[in-house]
Every structure is written in structure tokens, then in C-alpha cells.
Amino acid sequence: MIGVLGAGGAVGRVVTARLATAGHPVRAGARKPAELPPAPPGGSPVDRVPVDIDDPATLHRFCDGCAVVVNCAGPAVRIGARVAAAATATGADYVDAAGDAALAEAVGEVCGDRRAVLSAGLSPGLSELLPRYLAGCLPAPPHRLTGWHASRDRFAPPPRSTISPRPPGTSAWPVARGATARWSPPRPLRSPPPGSRSSPIR
């Protein structure tokens, strides 16, 4: 069983449909499961379950019995590692559509020996997995790896319950816990200056 949290959102709906179409049994979690779309024709059945990420008891019940829990709910800055902790407590591996350094550190502290994949939807997964794989294929460990990544992804809007009204005449608005969402027009990519330093592999 694969559990999908935030199954009512733009990302969660796609994840749920793709998994069910591929034949995986899915437990779709949302605050209002009756509003979730029906299972795709010819796919596996989808079990719709009410779950509130802010309620540890319903979160634990949701994760219990899942082999993998995919968290598509957000914002990550508010949820933190609580879903990863519930998944780990019930013996499930963890996948998160979001991810940054702070989330990676928090998830690493609670997941123990369980597997966890972050940024599964924030940027293409191969852009993070492929460099590690290629580095492992080299005859000697590399000292440094430079990679370039550009994205024009569009993020799903956050739930209205997590945002405050945007101040008039501004392009930014508070999201949660001091975080700020800001829209910026696309800018042309620039190459790094010659001789710029790259970051070491960690």
C-alpha cells in the first residue's frame, strides 16, 4: 500500500492517479476525502481516508499499513518532518515532493534506517540522483562535481488556510512561520564567471 498525503491538491491528485494507473494500491489522504476524484478507469482501487496533518492520531492511523508514504501536502516549512516521523514510526519509507536543506536535516533525524527521498517533485528526480550514480561509477571518487540546473516549473498554490492576504502593492505575502512567498518574472540564465568555484560532493 502506498499512502499519498495531500491527495486533494494539484500534485497529490496527479501522484494518486499515476500510482493507481500503474496498478499500485493507494490510500489517498485528505481533509475532505469525499471531494477527491474517482480512481482512474482500469487502475487499482483508491482508498479515500480523512486525515489531518495537524492531528498526530489520524496521521499515525493513515501511515499504518503503508509500505511508502508520499507527502504532497505543504507548505514544507510548516509541516516539517512530522509526516516523516509518523511514516517511520509505522515502518514506512518516505517520499516528499518538497525539500530543502532544513527539511533534509529534520527528516534525517527522524527516519533512522528507513529510506527517504526528498525534492521528488520540486525538481526532476534524476537531476539529483544521476550525479550520485555517475560519481559511483568512476574508478576513483571525484573530488568535485559541477552541475547546472534550470527550471520553469509552476508550483501549485498553497492552501488558503496557510496563507495571509497579500499586502496591497507588493509581490510578496507571508506564508507560515515567517516564510515569505514571492513571485518574480523569469530572468535569462547566465553562465558562471570563468574560474568560479564549484561545491564539493558531500
C-alpha positions as CSV (number, residue, x, y, z in Angstrom):
1,M,0.0,0.0,0.0
2,I,1.3,3.5,-0.9
3,G,-0.2,6.4,1.1
4,V,-0.5,9.8,-0.6
5,L,-1.0,12.7,1.8
6,G,-2.4,15.9,0.3
7,A,-4.2,13.8,-2.3
8,G,-6.7,16.7,-2.9
9,G,-4.0,19.1,-4.1
10,A,-2.7,19.7,-7.6
11,V,0.4,17.5,-7.0
12,G,-1.3,14.9,-4.9
13,R,-4.1,14.2,-7.4
14,V,-1.6,13.5,-10.2
15,V,0.5,11.2,-7.9
16,T,-2.6,9.3,-6.8
17,A,-3.8,8.8,-10.4
18,R,-0.4,7.8,-11.7
19,L,0.1,5.2,-8.9
20,A,-3.4,3.8,-9.3
21,T,-3.0,3.6,-13.1
22,A,0.3,1.7,-12.6
23,G,-1.5,-0.9,-10.6
24,H,-0.4,0.1,-7.1
25,P,-2.9,0.0,-4.2
26,V,-3.3,3.6,-3.0
27,R,-4.5,5.2,0.2
28,A,-5.4,8.8,-0.6
29,G,-5.4,11.1,2.4
30,A,-7.1,14.5,2.5
31,R,-9.1,16.6,4.9
32,K,-12.2,16.2,2.7
33,P,-11.8,12.7,1.0
34,A,-15.3,12.9,-0.4
35,E,-14.1,15.6,-2.8
36,L,-11.3,13.5,-4.2
37,P,-11.6,12.4,-7.9
38,P,-12.6,8.8,-8.6
39,A,-10.0,6.2,-9.2
40,P,-8.8,6.1,-12.9
41,P,-10.6,3.5,-15.0
42,G,-8.7,0.2,-15.2
43,G,-6.4,1.2,-12.3
44,S,-6.1,-0.1,-8.8
45,P,-8.8,0.9,-6.3
46,V,-8.1,4.1,-4.3
47,D,-9.0,4.1,-0.6
48,R,-10.0,7.6,0.4
49,V,-9.2,8.4,4.1
50,P,-9.8,11.5,6.1
51,V,-6.5,12.8,7.7
52,D,-5.4,16.0,9.3
53,I,-1.6,16.5,9.3
54,D,-2.0,18.6,12.5
55,D,-3.6,15.7,14.3
56,P,-0.9,13.1,15.3
57,A,-3.5,10.3,15.9
58,T,-5.1,10.5,12.4
59,L,-1.7,10.9,10.8
60,H,-0.4,7.8,12.5
61,R,-3.5,5.8,11.5
62,F,-3.1,7.0,7.9
63,C,0.5,5.8,7.7
64,D,-0.1,2.5,9.5
65,G,0.0,-0.3,7.0
66,C,1.7,1.7,4.2
67,A,5.0,0.5,2.7
68,V,5.7,4.0,1.4
69,V,4.1,7.4,2.4
70,V,4.3,10.1,-0.3
71,N,3.8,13.6,1.2
72,C,2.3,16.1,-1.3
73,A,0.9,18.4,1.4
74,G,2.5,21.7,2.2
75,P,4.0,24.1,2.9
76,A,7.0,22.1,4.0
77,V,8.2,25.0,6.2
78,R,5.1,24.4,8.4
79,I,4.8,20.6,8.2
80,G,8.5,19.9,8.7
81,A,9.3,16.3,9.5
82,R,6.1,15.3,11.3
83,V,4.9,13.2,8.3
84,A,8.3,11.5,8.0
85,A,8.2,10.8,11.8
86,A,4.8,9.2,11.5
87,A,5.8,7.1,8.5
88,T,9.0,5.9,10.3
89,A,7.0,5.0,13.4
90,T,4.8,2.7,11.4
91,G,7.6,1.1,9.4
92,A,7.1,3.0,6.1
93,D,9.6,4.6,3.8
94,Y,9.1,8.3,3.0
95,V,8.9,10.4,-0.2
96,D,8.4,14.2,-0.1
97,A,7.5,16.3,-3.1
98,A,9.3,19.3,-1.5
99,G,12.7,19.5,0.2
100,D,15.4,21.9,1.2
101,A,18.5,21.7,3.5
102,A,16.4,22.3,6.6
103,L,13.9,19.6,5.7
104,A,16.6,17.2,4.8
105,E,18.3,17.6,8.2
106,A,15.0,17.3,10.1
107,V,13.9,14.2,8.1
108,G,17.4,12.6,8.5
109,E,17.0,12.9,12.3
110,V,13.7,11.0,12.4
111,C,14.0,8.4,9.6
112,G,16.7,6.3,11.2
113,D,17.3,3.3,8.9
114,R,14.2,3.9,6.7
115,R,14.6,5.3,3.2
116,A,13.6,8.9,2.5
117,V,13.5,10.7,-0.9
118,L,13.2,14.5,-0.8
119,S,12.5,17.0,-3.6
120,A,10.7,14.3,-5.6
121,G,8.5,17.0,-7.2
122,L,10.5,20.2,-6.6
123,S,12.9,19.4,-9.4
124,P,13.3,16.3,-11.6
125,G,14.4,13.4,-9.5
126,L,17.2,12.4,-12.0
127,S,18.8,15.8,-11.6
128,E,19.7,14.8,-8.1
129,L,20.1,11.0,-8.4
130,L,22.0,10.8,-11.7
131,P,25.1,12.7,-10.5
132,R,25.5,10.5,-7.5
133,Y,25.1,7.4,-9.6
134,L,27.6,8.6,-12.2
135,A,30.1,9.5,-9.4
136,G,29.8,6.0,-8.1
137,C,30.7,4.6,-11.5
138,L,34.0,6.4,-11.7
139,P,37.2,4.4,-10.9
140,A,38.1,6.8,-8.1
141,P,35.9,9.0,-6.0
142,P,35.7,12.5,-7.6
143,H,36.8,15.5,-5.5
144,R,34.3,17.9,-7.1
145,L,31.3,17.9,-9.3
146,T,29.8,20.9,-11.0
147,G,26.2,20.7,-12.3
148,W,23.8,23.2,-13.7
149,H,20.1,23.1,-13.3
150,A,17.3,25.4,-14.5
151,S,13.6,25.1,-14.0
152,R,10.5,26.8,-15.2
153,D,8.2,24.7,-13.0
154,R,4.9,26.1,-11.8
155,F,4.1,25.4,-8.2
156,A,0.6,24.6,-7.0
157,P,-0.9,27.4,-4.9
158,P,-0.8,26.7,-1.2
159,P,-4.0,26.0,0.7
160,R,-5.8,29.2,1.7
161,S,-5.7,28.1,5.3
162,T,-1.9,28.5,5.3
163,I,-1.5,32.0,3.8
164,S,-2.4,35.5,4.8
165,P,-3.8,38.2,2.4
166,R,-1.0,39.7,0.3
167,P,-0.3,43.3,1.4
168,P,-1.5,45.8,-1.3
169,G,1.0,46.9,-3.8
170,T,3.5,44.2,-3.0
171,S,4.7,41.0,-4.8
172,A,5.3,39.1,-1.5
173,W,3.0,37.7,1.1
174,P,3.5,35.8,4.4
175,V,3.1,32.0,4.2
176,A,3.9,30.4,7.5
177,R,6.3,30.8,10.4
178,G,8.0,33.8,9.0
179,A,8.4,32.3,5.5
180,T,7.6,34.5,2.5
181,A,6.4,33.5,-0.9
182,R,7.4,35.9,-3.7
183,W,6.7,35.8,-7.4
184,S,9.4,37.1,-9.7
185,P,9.3,37.2,-13.5
186,P,11.6,34.8,-15.3
187,R,15.1,36.0,-15.9
188,P,17.6,34.9,-18.5
189,L,20.1,32.3,-17.3
190,R,23.7,33.4,-17.1
191,S,26.8,31.3,-17.3
192,P,29.1,31.3,-14.2
193,P,32.1,33.5,-14.5
194,P,35.3,31.7,-15.7
195,G,37.2,30.2,-12.9
196,S,34.3,30.2,-10.5
197,R,34.5,27.5,-7.8
198,S,32.1,24.6,-7.6
199,S,30.9,22.9,-4.5
200,P,32.5,19.7,-3.2
201,I,30.4,16.5,-3.2
202,R,29.2,15.7,0.3
